[in-house]
């Protein structure tokens, strides 16, 4: 918490522009998810029509063609949905980082986000807000825990090429089950141990979680009265 100095003044932080920009970005993401989901659905319908035509001309290959179709649709959907999870998570990172910068600029704090030793930008930003504002956003436990779960999913998408974690069949089976329980809409390929997000449910939930968490963070910081050295 910033403590009072001999020559100091009380100051509130103006987050109106920051809040409006964040709300606009989240609104855009919601629209983006819906629009692309519809495009994917249309593409799926077109592929299904092609498959039906192929089956009519090659009835003996029906099983193979249906399998190829299902794999193609699964890949098509997962390319978009996986990148969307990364995109929304990046928005959360960026917004919390920028909120930390707003606090520093308002208070002339000598402590900057870069002074904190943590490779996790979200966790580091939350820590910065705690140190400068005496606000512990981790107490928003339900939201924070869900963000941490999505972080693990995001890391598996980015760093493990959407593969289930584990070095043994037992570990792979256990972690695959955990993924299915934690995230609805995930399909596991038990032959190659990769996974696919197959609908927009998870993306919509993540946007909602990020929206609520950022709203709380902005509101709590906005209500603070800082004692600033002059």
MOJOFEN-V999440 format. One record per pair of residues at least 24 apart in sequence whose C-alpha atoms are under 10 Angstrom apart, sorted by sequence separation. I is the first residue (numbers start at 0). J is the second residue. If there is no record, write none. Layout:
# MOJOFEN-V999440
I	J
I	J
This chain:
# MOJOFEN-V999440
96	120
99	123
100	124
103	127
163	187
168	192
43	68
46	71
47	72
95	120
96	121
99	124
102	127
103	128
106	131
121	146
122	147
162	187
163	188
43	69
46	72
95	121
98	124
99	125
102	128
121	147
152	178
162	188
163	189
92	119
93	120
94	121
95	122
96	123
97	124
98	125
99	126
100	127
165	192
43	71
44	72
92	120
93	121
95	123
96	124
99	127
100	128
103	131
163	191
164	192
43	72
91	120
92	121
95	124
96	125
98	127
99	128
102	131
121	150
152	181
162	191
163	192
164	193
42	72
43	73
91	121
92	122
94	124
95	125
98	128
102	132
148	178
152	182
162	192
163	193
89	120
92	123
93	124
96	127
119	150
161	192
162	193
163	194
40	72
43	75
89	121
92	124
95	127
96	128
99	131
149	181
161	193
162	194
39	72
42	75
43	76
88	121
95	128
148	181
149	182
160	193
161	194
162	195
42	76
148	182
159	193
160	194
161	195
40	75
161	196
39	75
40	76
145	181
39	76
156	193
155	193
156	194
155	194
156	195
36	76
39	79
35	76
36	79
35	79
36	80
35	80
32	79
32	80
32	83
31	83
149	201
28	83
91	146
149	205
28	86
29	87
88	146
28	87
145	204
146	205
145	205
88	149
25	87
28	90
88	150
146	208
24	87
142	205
145	208
146	209
85	149
89	153
145	209
25	90
84	149
85	150
88	153
142	207
143	208
24	90
25	91
84	150
87	153
142	208
143	209
146	212
85	152
86	153
141	208
142	209
84	152
85	153
21	90
84	153
85	154
142	211
143	212
21	91
24	94
83	153
142	212
81	152
82	153
85	156
141	212
81	153
84	156
85	157
21	94
139	212
20	94
82	156
81	156
82	157
18	94
81	157
136	212
139	215
17	94
136	213
139	216
136	215
17	97
18	98
81	161
136	216
17	98
135	216
134	216
136	219
14	98
17	101
77	161
135	219
134	219
133	219
134	220
14	101
132	219
133	220
13	101
14	102
128	216
132	220
12	101
13	102
131	220
134	223
12	102
132	222
133	223
11	102
125	216
128	219
129	220
132	223
12	104
13	105
128	220
132	224
12	105
132	225
11	105
12	106
131	225
10	105
11	106
10	106
9	106
1	106
1	108
77	185
77	186
84	196
73	186
81	195
80	195
81	196
84	199
87	202
91	206
94	209
98	213
80	196
81	197
83	199
86	202
87	203
90	206
77	194
78	195
79	196
80	197
84	201
85	202
88	205
91	208
92	209
95	212
77	195
78	196
79	197
80	198
83	201
84	202
87	205
88	206
91	209
95	213
98	216
102	220
76	195
77	196
78	197
79	198
80	199
83	202
84	203
87	206
90	209
91	210
94	213
98	217
101	220
102	221
106	225
108	227
74	194
75	195
76	196
77	197
79	199
80	200
81	201
82	202
83	203
105	225
106	226
107	227
108	228
73	194
74	195
76	197
77	198
80	201
81	202
84	205
88	209
91	212
95	216
99	220
106	227
107	228
73	195
74	196
75	197
76	198
77	199
80	202
83	205
84	206
87	209
91	213
95	217
98	220
105	227
106	228
107	229
73	196
74	197
76	199
83	206
94	217
102	225
106	229
73	197
72	197
73	198
0	128
0	129
1	130
2	131
0	130
1	131
0	131
1	132
0	132
1	133
0	133
0	134
40	198
39	198
36	198
36	199
35	199
33	199
32	199
32	200
33	202
32	202
33	203
32	203
29	202
28	202
29	203
32	206
28	203
29	206
28	206
29	207
26	206
25	206
25	207
25	209
26	210
25	210
24	210
22	210
21	210
22	213
21	213
22	214
21	214
18	213
18	214
21	217
18	217
17	217
18	218
15	217
14	217
18	221
14	218
14	220
15	221
13	220
14	221
12	220
13	221
11	220
12	221
13	222
11	221
12	222
11	222
12	223
11	223
12	224
10	223
11	224
12	225
9	223
10	224
11	225
9	224
10	225
11	226
8	224
9	225
10	226
11	227
8	225
9	226
10	227
7	225
8	226
9	227
7	226
8	227
9	228
6	226
7	227
8	228
9	229
6	227
7	228
8	229
3	225
4	226
6	228
7	229
1	224
2	225
3	226
4	227
5	228
6	229
1	225
2	226
3	227
4	228
5	229
0	225
1	226
2	227
3	228
4	229
0	226
1	227
2	228
1	228
